[in-house]
Amino acid sequence: MQRTVPVLLTAAVMVIAAAACSGGKSSSSSTTTTTTASSPAASPAPSAAATTSTMAKSGGAMKGGAMAAAGNGASVYNANCSSCHQANGKGQPSVFPPLAGNPVVTGPAAKVIHIVKNGLSGKIMVGSATYNGTMPPWKNALSAADIASVITYIRSSWGNHASAVTAAQVSATK
C-alpha cells in the first residue's frame, strides 16, 4: 500500500497535466497510466536522482552543481511540463513555446516564476514565432520547492545557462 499511494499521486498529477495541455480532453494514455499505476505490481516512478542522471547522460540536462540545485526538477518537468514543452524543451511549433533558448526562461527569475505560478494566456512571441495559447497556473498543484526545482531545471537545460531559483524566491514572487 505504501508504494501504491505515491504511484497513484504521480499518476493523478500526470492526468491533470495532460488535461491542462489538451484543453480538458481525455486521452488513452492517461487511462493506461491510471490503470498501470493502480496495479499492485506497478513499479515505482524513477527517483529524481535517477531521472536527472539519465537526462545528464543523454546531454539533455544540466551539468555539475546546477544539477544538484535543481533537486527533483527533472521529475517535476517530466510529470507536468514535457507533454506540452517536450522532453527536449523545444515545445511544439505554433502550439507550445520552446523553453530551450527562450530569453524569458533565462532572463530575470521573477518573470519565469510568475508565469509558472500564475499561468499565462494570450499572444506571446518567442524569437520570430507567435504563440497564442494558455498555460495553467501551477501554484496550487506544486509546492514552492517543486516550482523552484523545475525552474532551476529549465534554466539550466538544453543549452540554457541561468541562475538557480530558490523556494524562497518562489514564495516571494506574486
C-alpha positions as CSV (number, residue, x, y, z in Angstrom):
1,M,0.0,0.0,0.0
2,Q,2.9,2.4,0.8
3,R,4.2,2.0,-2.8
4,T,0.8,2.4,-4.4
5,V,-0.1,5.8,-2.9
6,P,3.0,7.7,-4.4
7,V,2.4,6.0,-7.7
8,L,-1.3,6.9,-7.7
9,L,-0.4,10.5,-6.7
10,T,2.1,10.7,-9.5
11,A,-0.5,9.3,-12.0
12,A,-3.0,11.8,-10.8
13,V,-0.6,14.7,-11.3
14,M,0.2,13.4,-14.8
15,V,-3.5,13.2,-15.7
16,I,-4.1,16.7,-14.5
17,A,-1.1,18.0,-16.5
18,A,-2.3,16.1,-19.6
19,A,-5.8,17.5,-19.2
20,A,-4.4,21.1,-18.8
21,C,-2.4,20.7,-22.0
22,S,-5.2,19.1,-24.0
23,G,-7.9,21.5,-23.0
24,G,-9.5,19.0,-20.7
25,K,-9.9,16.3,-23.3
26,S,-9.1,12.8,-22.1
27,S,-6.5,10.7,-23.8
28,S,-6.0,6.9,-23.9
29,S,-2.5,7.4,-22.4
30,S,-3.9,8.8,-19.2
31,T,-6.2,5.8,-18.9
32,T,-3.3,3.5,-19.4
33,T,-1.2,5.3,-16.9
34,T,-4.0,5.2,-14.3
35,T,-4.6,1.5,-14.9
36,T,-1.0,0.6,-14.7
37,A,-0.4,2.8,-11.6
38,S,-3.3,1.1,-9.7
39,S,-1.9,-2.3,-10.4
40,P,-0.2,-3.8,-7.3
41,A,2.7,-5.0,-9.5
42,A,3.3,-1.5,-10.8
43,S,6.9,-0.3,-10.4
44,P,7.5,2.9,-8.6
45,A,8.3,6.1,-10.6
46,P,12.1,6.6,-11.1
47,S,13.8,8.6,-8.5
48,A,14.6,12.3,-9.2
49,A,18.3,11.4,-9.0
50,A,17.9,8.6,-11.5
51,T,15.9,10.8,-13.9
52,T,18.4,13.7,-13.6
53,S,21.3,11.3,-14.0
54,T,19.7,9.8,-17.1
55,M,19.0,13.2,-18.6
56,A,22.5,14.4,-18.0
57,K,24.0,11.3,-19.7
58,S,21.8,12.0,-22.7
59,G,23.0,15.5,-23.0
60,G,19.6,17.0,-22.3
61,A,20.1,18.2,-18.8
62,M,22.3,20.3,-16.6
63,K,25.9,19.7,-15.7
64,G,27.7,20.0,-12.4
65,G,26.4,22.0,-9.4
66,A,23.3,23.2,-11.2
67,M,22.1,19.6,-11.3
68,A,22.2,19.4,-7.5
69,A,20.4,22.8,-7.2
70,A,17.5,21.5,-9.4
71,G,16.8,18.7,-7.0
72,N,13.8,16.9,-8.4
73,G,13.3,19.4,-11.2
74,A,13.7,16.8,-14.0
75,S,11.0,14.6,-12.4
76,V,8.6,17.6,-11.9
77,Y,9.3,18.7,-15.5
78,N,8.7,15.2,-17.0
79,A,5.5,14.8,-15.0
80,N,4.0,18.3,-15.6
81,C,5.7,20.1,-18.4
82,S,7.1,17.8,-21.0
83,S,3.7,16.9,-22.5
84,C,3.5,20.4,-23.9
85,H,7.1,21.7,-24.0
86,Q,8.5,18.3,-25.0
87,A,11.3,16.4,-23.3
88,N,13.9,18.3,-25.3
89,G,12.4,21.7,-24.3
90,K,11.7,22.7,-27.9
91,G,8.0,23.0,-27.5
92,Q,5.5,22.3,-30.3
93,P,5.6,24.8,-33.3
94,S,2.6,27.1,-33.3
95,V,1.2,25.5,-30.2
96,F,3.5,25.5,-27.2
97,P,6.6,27.7,-27.0
98,P,10.1,26.3,-26.6
99,L,11.9,26.6,-23.3
100,A,15.3,25.9,-24.8
101,G,16.9,29.2,-25.9
102,N,14.0,31.2,-24.6
103,P,15.1,34.6,-23.2
104,V,12.2,34.7,-20.8
105,V,13.4,31.4,-19.2
106,T,16.9,32.7,-18.9
107,G,16.0,36.3,-18.0
108,P,15.0,37.7,-14.7
109,A,13.9,34.8,-12.4
110,A,10.9,36.7,-11.1
111,K,9.3,36.7,-14.6
112,V,9.5,33.0,-15.2
113,I,8.5,32.3,-11.6
114,H,5.4,34.4,-12.1
115,I,4.5,32.6,-15.3
116,V,4.9,29.1,-13.7
117,K,3.0,30.1,-10.6
118,N,0.1,32.0,-12.2
119,G,0.0,30.6,-15.7
120,L,0.0,32.6,-18.9
121,S,-2.6,33.2,-21.7
122,G,-2.7,35.3,-24.8
123,K,-0.3,36.1,-27.6
124,I,3.4,35.9,-27.0
125,M,6.5,36.0,-29.2
126,V,9.4,33.7,-28.8
127,G,12.1,34.5,-31.3
128,S,10.2,35.1,-34.6
129,A,7.3,32.7,-33.7
130,T,3.9,33.7,-32.3
131,Y,2.1,31.6,-29.8
132,N,-1.5,32.2,-28.5
133,G,-2.4,29.6,-26.0
134,T,-2.9,29.0,-22.3
135,M,-0.5,27.6,-19.7
136,P,-2.2,26.6,-16.5
137,P,-1.2,28.1,-13.1
138,W,0.8,25.6,-11.1
139,K,0.8,27.4,-7.7
140,N,-2.0,25.2,-6.3
141,A,-0.6,22.0,-7.8
142,L,3.1,22.3,-7.0
143,S,4.9,23.3,-3.8
144,A,7.3,26.3,-3.8
145,A,10.2,23.8,-3.6
146,D,8.9,21.9,-6.7
147,I,8.4,25.1,-8.7
148,A,11.9,26.3,-7.7
149,S,13.3,22.9,-8.8
150,V,11.6,22.8,-12.1
151,I,12.5,26.4,-12.9
152,T,16.1,25.7,-12.0
153,Y,16.0,22.7,-14.2
154,I,14.7,24.5,-17.3
155,R,17.0,27.5,-16.7
156,S,20.0,25.0,-16.8
157,S,18.9,22.6,-19.5
158,W,19.1,22.4,-23.3
159,G,21.8,25.0,-23.6
160,N,20.2,27.4,-21.2
161,H,22.6,29.0,-18.7
162,A,20.8,30.9,-15.9
163,S,21.0,31.0,-12.1
164,A,19.2,28.6,-9.8
165,V,15.9,29.6,-8.2
166,T,15.1,29.0,-4.6
167,A,11.8,28.2,-2.9
168,A,12.1,31.5,-1.0
169,Q,12.2,33.3,-4.4
170,V,9.1,31.4,-5.5
171,S,7.3,32.2,-2.3
172,A,8.2,35.9,-2.5
173,T,7.0,36.3,-6.1
174,K,3.4,37.2,-6.6
